[in-house]
Amino acid sequence: MKNKIKPLAMTAIIAFSSVSYAAVGKDEKQVNIEASKVVWKGYKVTGSHEGTIQVKEGELEFEGDTLIGGSFIMDMTTIGSTDLQGDYKGKLDGHLKSDDFFGVEKYPTASLVFTDVKATGKNSYEITGDITIKGTTETITFDLSVYGSKANASLKIDRSKFDVRYGSTSFFDGLKDKAIYDEFDIVADLEF
């Protein structure tokens, strides 16, 4: 009888260990694309413009309550301004989608894949990732905060690294007050 109890006890311990390990394993949480909002803001010598762009799909990966990874695909065909109306809005939105800016016919999506996640506080992280815009991939580092089922991040992106040339003093001289600054901001409020 003792010989039968030992194997049963070992089986129970292994089974319990497996269940415990699975409970703390990787948990992928899909981003709710309807409830999430991504705002962009671009700057020029004479002012700024802002608008939105939609998340096509995305996920954040957790181990327990700790963020360990993530990836996002943005639908570049949805880029549009929110600070203009009528013909002005139509012209700017069309221009942003053209080859002068994001060339959405050829490049309908942009992506971000986390490559390193470092906790910097209870709910805050420093993220390093590969961002791809117009077929070009660059490394970017930014801060992200997670609270419950919400996450917030602010990114500063240099468009000249992705061959977005229009109005850029990195590519053209003598633009004066027609210049558009290379860096633009992205603020992402995500729900999952």
N, C-alpha and C positions, 0 to 999 in steps of 0.2 A: 504494500500500500504506500509506503514512504517513497518508493521509487516512482510511483505514478504522480504523487503530489508535487515533487520537484519540477518535472517537465510542465505540469499545469501552472505552477507558480511562475516559472520563467516565461511561459507563453503570455500569461496575464500581464507581467511586467513589461514585456516587449510591446504588447498591444497598447497598454496605457501610455508608454513612452511615445509611440507612434501618433496616438491621438493628441497628446500634449504638444508634440512638435508641429503637427499640422495646424493646430489652432494659432500658433505664433508665426506661421509661414507668411509668405508674400501674399498681399491682398491688393488686387488691382481694382481701383475704383474709377468707373467711367464718368467723364465730365458730362453734366446735363447741359447740352448745347442750347436748349431753349432758355434756361435760367441764367446762363453765363453771359458776360458782356466783355468785349474787348474794345477799348477806345484808343485811337491813335491821335497824335497831335504833331503837326509839322510846322516849322518856323521859317519865315522869310524876313528879309530886311525890313519890309513894311508891315509886318504883322504875323499872323498864323492862321492855320486852318485845322479843324479837327473833325473826326468822324468815327465810324465803327467798322468793324470787320468781324465776320462770324467764324466761330470754331466749327470745323467740319467734323472732327472727332478728336478725342483726347482722353488720356487716363493718367492718374497719379497712382504710384505704387507705394504701398506701406508695408512695414514689418511691425506688427502691433500698431502703436500709435505714431511710429516714426516714419517720416517720408524717406524713401530710398530711391525713387526714380520717377520718371514720367515722360510722356511724349504727346505731341500735339500736331494736328494738321489744320491749317487755316485755309478757308475758302476765299482765295484772293478775288474771285469774281464778285464777292459781296462788298468789296471796299467802297465806301461812300462817305461823303461829307455830311455833317449834321449842323454846320454853322451857316450854310447858305440855303437859298430857296430858288425855285423856278429855273430859269435859263442858266444862271450862274452855277447852281448846284449841278445841273446836267453837264455843263461844260467841264467843271472840275472833276466830277465823277468819271466822265469819259476819258479825260486826260490821265487820271490816275491809273486807269485800266489799260491805257495805250502803251506802246513800246517805249515812249519817253520815260515812263515810270515803271510799272510792274508787269507789263506785257502779259496780261492774264489769259489771252487766247493761247499763247504758247506755254505759259506757266500758271495754270489755274489754281495751284496750291503752293503753300509755303509750309515748312515744318520746323519743329524744335524737338530734339531728343536730348534728355538729360544724360550727361556722361559722368557727373560727380555731384553728390549731394552732401553738404556738410551742415550739421546742426550748429546754429549760432546762438540759440536760446531755446526756451521751452516750446515756442510755436514758430520759430523763425529758422530759415535755412539760407545758405549761400549755394546757389545753383550754378554749375558750369554745364553748358550744353552746346550741341552743334545745331546752328540755325541755318536753314537753307531757303534762300530767296532767289528767284530767277535762275535756278540751277547751280548757284554758287553756295558753298557751305563754309561758314566761319564759326569760330568758337566765341561764345558770349558768356559773361558771368553777371548774375543779377540776384537780388534778394526776393524771397518768397515767404509769405506767412500763411499758416494753416490754422484755422479755428473751426473745430467741429467738422461740418461738411462743406466748408467754404475755404477758398484759397485766394490770395491776392498777390500780384507781382507787378513790379514796375521795371520796364526795360528801356534802355537807351540804345538805339540801333543806328549805325553809320551806314546810310544807304549807298555811299560811294563804294563800299566794299562789295556790293552786289550789282555793280554796273548800272545803278539808277542815276543817270547823269544829268537829267534835265535841270537847268538852272544852278548846277553845282560849280562852285569856284574851284573845286578839286580838278575839274576838267576844262573849264572855260574861263578866260580872262575878260575883264571889262564889263561884267554883268551889273555892277553898281547896285542900284535899288531893285533890280530884277533877280538878284541872287536868292536862292533858297538854301538854307543851311543843310548840311549833310546829315546831321543827327536828328532823328525824330523819336518821339516817346510812344511807348505802348503801356497802357495800364489794363491789366487783366483781372477781372473779378469773376472767379470761377465757383461753380457749385457742382458737387458730385454726390 
